[in-house]
Amino acid sequence: MTTRSNTIVRPGGLLRWALCLAALVSLLPLRAADDAPARKVAGELAARFRAMKAYTVTFAVEGDDFAAEGSYAVEGDRYYMRVGDAEAYSDGVSKWEVDPSKREVVVDVVDTQSRSLLGNPTRAFDFLDDAFRSELLPSEGEVRRLRLTPVDKGAAMSSITVDVAADGSPRAVIYDLDGERMRIEIRRIEPSAEVRRFDAADYAGYELIDFRGGVRETAAGFRTVP
């Protein structure tokens, strides 16, 4: 049975990982960072993306039992993301997550509070006034290593570590969650974007599962989603 998700749909370990990540990053209470130098780096990181009206990020993601390459394009609150064969579209209010392995399109509302790169890339690097204590770790060369630790000591999320270049751009982000680790390497950031819009005609024959209205659309009609 398909369930409501908090991030782009994808098979196997990455889907499980990303669902937990998006939920944890969005549900923690808000609190400003504690360390002044770390706050400065977090501010530079946020400012880097806020200054661009549109941008495209190419990345590679790797965990204990998965690896994939992907990219996302952002313009304002809209985005288009591809990770492997999976895709996600958003107009800033709704999102359409395409799973070709199941021939499904899952539609839901956007969690605007999420800071997960895989769940809401428009705010993936905006940690200002967020739910983390921050500190700078020893780093090499001009790259600064920013570690963000949840204020809630009972959270399954152990930490988020971001490698930040001298110009304020991210090089990598590492999520530590309940004994597992996911690393996303940022390969390229371009200050322009072509944000594709979802068109159901591109997915003829796919099942459309819409959680916004609580219905599942199939070729045979509609039925209530459990």
Secondary structure, DSSP 8 states (H G I E B T S, - for coil): -----SS---SHHHHHHHHHHHHHHHHS--B--S-HHHHHHHHHHHHHHHT-SEEEEEEEEE-SS-EEEEEEEEETTEEEEEETTEEEEE-SSEEEEEETTTTEEEEEE--TT---TTT-GGGTT--TT-BEEEEEE--STT-EEEEEEES-TT-SEEEEEEEE-TTS-EEEEEEEETTEEEEEEEEEEES--------GGGGTT-EEEETTTTEEEETTEEEE--
